[in-house]
Amino acid sequence: MNLYLWIDLAILAIPLALSFDRKVHYVGKWPAVLAAAAVVAALFIPWDILKTAAGVWGFNKRYVGEFAFYGLPAGEILFFLVVPFSCIFIYEVVRAYFRERPVRVARWVWLVAAAGLAVLGVLFREQVYTLTVLISVAAVLVLAALWQPDLLRSFRFWLAIALTYIPFLIFNGILTSVPLVVYNDAGIWGARVYTIPVEDFFYSFALLGLAILVYQPMRRRWVRDRV
């Protein structure tokens, strides 16, 4: 039974079904969304391959099938397209239905936060997954602060990120409780929310923060909002 593919389809179902909503008109944004998802996948899939090969995590073949690409099952590869697609949908829904308001946090605060996360990662460098997710979040914050500081000052951005943690808790809870994804305890802190390693919360922010960062300029170039 390839449970992972069914989970991917469940994640995709609502955004796909509501892509034709008139106010959001997500279908008109698909080219920019898919391009952003492809960029994220191109960065995160090699990282996933390396971490799988290093034994940081593995996959339960009972639920992912026998097919593997450099150790990654089909469901894991599809995950890196489905999740950005679905979570950028949440961002677009927020843009359509919520008024923008400024988040008054100075750029230097984000840079200091990034530096703090990087230092914390180095302190826990023996936990490989902990190190990489903290460095990744730091990198996304620095990239945003220097390249798209307006995004970090956007209420809509932070609300969308917060809302993504609702499906995250549901689906990642399934992945880690079955368990479909099995973590090496030596690579993580060991603290969990239900069955989800705390590191996965940082991982989600790095993945989706980068997806929206990449999506923004593509959206401005390729998408014309309806009046």
N, C-alpha and C positions, 0 to 999 in steps of 0.2 A: 504493500500500500504506500503510494507516494503522498503522504500527508502534507509534505512541504509545498508541493504544487497546489494542493487544495487551499492551503493557507494563503499562498500568493494570490490565487484567484479571488478569495474572500476579501483580501485587502484591496484588490482592484475593483471589485464589483460596484460599490457605491459611487466612487468618482467616475467610473465609466458610464454608469446608468444616468448620472446627473450632469454629464458633460454638455447636454443640450439645453440646460436651464438658461432661460433668456437673459437673466441678469448677470450670471457668471459667464455664460457662453464659453465654457472651458474648451469645447471642441475647436474653437478658433485659435486657441493658444497651444494646441498640441505640438506644432512644429518646434516652438521655443521650449516647451516642457520636455519633449523627447530629446532634444539636443542637450539640454542641461542634464537630464538623467544619464545620457550617454557619457558625458564628461565625468560625472561622478562615478559611474560604473568603471570607467577606464582607470580611475585612481584607486578606487576601493577594492576592486576584484584582485589586482595583484597583491595588495596588502593582505587580503583574505587568504590568498593562496600561500603566501609566506607564513602567516600565522598558523594555518592549518598544517603546513609541512613541519613547522617547529613544534607542533603538539600543544599549542595554546588552547585550541578547541578542536573538536571533531564532531562527526555527524553519525547519528544512529541509523544504520543501513536498513533497519526494519521499517523506517518511516520516510526514507529519502530515495529509495531505489538503488540499483546497482551502478547506474551511469554516473561518471565523475569526470570533470575536466580539471586536471591538475589537483585532484583531491576535493574539488567542490562539486556537490550534486547540482542537478539542474535547477532545483528550487532555490538554492543559495544564489546562483547566478541571476536568475530572474528577479530575486529579491531586490537587487541593486537597480533595477529599472522600475519595478512596481512601486516600491516605497517612495522614491522621489516623485513619481507621477502622482501618487495618491496624496502625498503631503503638500505638494505644490498646489493641488486642488484645494486643500484646506486654506492655504494662504490666499488663493484667489477668492474663495468664499468670504473670507474675512475682509478682503479689499472691497468686495461688492456690497457687503451688508453692514460694515462698521466704519464709522467716521474716523479719519486719521487724527491723531493728536500727538504732540511731541513728547518724547521721553527725554527729560533733561538730564542727561548724564554726559559729562565731558569726555572727549576722546581719550585723554590721558588715563581716565579711570579704567577704560577697557584695556589699554596697553599695560597698565599695572596689574590688572586681573590676569591678563595673558602671561605676564612674567611670573606671577605667583603660581599659576597652574604649571608652567614649565619647570619651575624650581621644585614643586611638589612631585612632579613626574620623575625628576632626577633622583629625588630622595627615595622614591619607591621603584627604582630602576630594575630591581630584581624581579618585580612583578611585571612581566613584559607587557601584558594587556593594559595594566594600569598606566604604565609609562606612556604607551603609544596613544591611548585615548586622551590623556591629559595634554600631551604635546599637540595632538590634533585639534582639540578645542582651542588651545592657545593660538595655534596657527590660523584658525578660522577667525578668531577675534581680531588678530593683528591684520589679517587680510581685509576684513570688513572695516576696521578703523581707518586704514590707510587708503583703501580703494572705494568703499561705499559707506562712509560714515553716516549718511542719512538713514541707512537701513537700521543701524543700531539705535537711532533716535526715533524709530518708527514704532508706535504702539501696535499697529497691525502686524508687524513682523513678530514681536514678542508674544502677542496673543495667539498667532498662528502656531508658533513653536510650542506654546503651552498646550494648545488643543491637540497637537500631534501626540502628546503623551497619553491621551485617552486610548486610541487604537494601539499605541505602543504597549501599554500595560496589558491590554487584552491579548494581542497576538504574540508579543514576546513572552508573556506569561505561559501561553500554550507551548511555544518553542522550548522553553526551559523547564517546564513541569512534566512534559511527556516522558523523558526529555528527548527532544529531537536534536538539539545542539547540546553537546557535553563539554563543559569547561574543565581545564586543568587547574586545580586549586592553587598550584604553585605560581600561576601567572596572574592571579587576581588578589585583591584585598581579602575576599571571602565574605564581605558584607553583602546581603541580598535584600531586595524588596520582594517579598513572597519568594519566588524562585529565581528572580532576575538579578544578576550581579549588578552592583551599583555602577560599575564601569560602563554597562550598556546604556545608561542614561546619558553619560558623556558622549559615548559613541553616536547615539541618536542625534544629539545636538550637532556634532561635527559633520555628520552625513547630511542632515537636512539644512543646517545653516549654510554649508557649502552649496547645496543644490539651489537654494534661493538666491545666494550670491551670484552664481553662474547664470541663473534664469533671468535675473533682473535686466542686464544689458540686452539679452536676446529678446526679451519681452518688448523692450523699448524699440528695438529695431524691426521686429517682425509682426508685432501685434498692434492693431488699431482698435482701441476701445470703442464700443458702441455708445452712442449718445443716448 
